[in-house]
């Protein structure tokens, strides 16, 4: 659970780093990323690349969210 002070300063934090700056960005994508990519790819009628790194998967998720309209409310 996040307190109000943490939420108020979230925009000023480093909670969102560019995937190219991730220390673990070269590791294989996570199970959650793979699952979400599969869902987004099906909606976009595009093929899923199962060999993406965490950073590549994050960027691909953002691309597919823009294409499908998913994730807009979170931004």
C-alpha positions as CSV (number, residue, x, y, z in Angstrom):
1,X,0.0,0.0,0.0
2,X,1.3,3.5,-0.9
3,X,0.9,6.4,1.5
4,X,-0.3,9.9,0.3
5,X,3.2,11.4,0.6
6,X,4.7,8.8,-1.6
7,X,1.9,9.2,-4.1
8,X,2.3,13.0,-4.1
9,X,6.0,12.7,-4.9
10,X,5.7,9.9,-7.5
11,X,6.0,12.3,-10.5
12,X,9.3,13.5,-9.1
13,X,10.7,10.0,-8.4
14,X,12.7,7.6,-10.5
15,X,10.0,5.0,-10.4
16,X,9.8,5.0,-14.2
17,X,13.2,4.6,-15.8
18,X,13.8,4.3,-19.5
19,X,14.1,0.6,-20.3
20,X,17.6,1.3,-21.9
21,X,18.7,2.3,-18.4
22,X,17.6,-0.8,-16.6
23,X,20.3,-2.8,-14.9
24,X,18.3,-6.0,-15.6
25,X,17.1,-4.9,-19.0
26,X,19.1,-7.6,-20.8
27,X,17.5,-10.5,-18.9
28,X,14.7,-12.5,-20.6
29,X,11.2,-10.9,-20.3
30,X,9.2,-11.8,-17.2
31,X,6.2,-14.1,-17.3
32,X,3.9,-11.2,-16.7
33,X,5.4,-9.3,-19.7
34,X,5.0,-12.4,-21.9
35,X,1.4,-12.8,-20.9
36,X,0.5,-9.2,-21.5
37,X,2.4,-9.1,-24.8
38,X,0.5,-12.2,-25.9
39,X,-2.8,-10.4,-25.1
40,X,-1.8,-7.2,-26.8
41,X,-0.4,-9.0,-29.8
42,X,-3.6,-11.0,-30.3
43,X,-5.7,-7.8,-30.1
44,X,-3.3,-6.1,-32.6
45,X,-3.3,-9.2,-34.8
46,X,0.5,-9.3,-34.6
47,X,3.0,-12.0,-34.0
48,X,4.6,-12.4,-30.5
49,X,8.4,-12.5,-30.3
50,X,9.2,-14.9,-27.4
51,X,12.9,-14.0,-27.3
52,X,12.7,-10.4,-26.2
53,X,14.6,-9.0,-23.2
54,X,12.8,-7.2,-20.4
55,X,13.7,-3.8,-21.9
56,X,12.6,-4.8,-25.4
57,X,9.4,-6.3,-24.0
58,X,8.6,-3.1,-22.2
59,X,9.1,-1.0,-25.3
60,X,7.0,-3.5,-27.4
61,X,4.2,-3.3,-24.8
62,X,4.2,0.5,-25.0
63,X,4.0,0.3,-28.8
64,X,1.1,-2.2,-28.7
65,X,-0.7,-0.2,-26.1
66,X,-0.6,2.8,-28.4
67,X,-1.8,0.7,-31.3
68,X,-4.6,-1.0,-29.4
69,X,-5.6,1.8,-27.1
70,X,-4.9,-0.2,-24.0
71,X,-3.1,1.4,-21.0
72,X,-4.2,5.0,-21.9
73,X,-6.1,5.4,-18.6
74,X,-2.8,4.7,-16.7
75,X,-0.9,7.5,-18.4
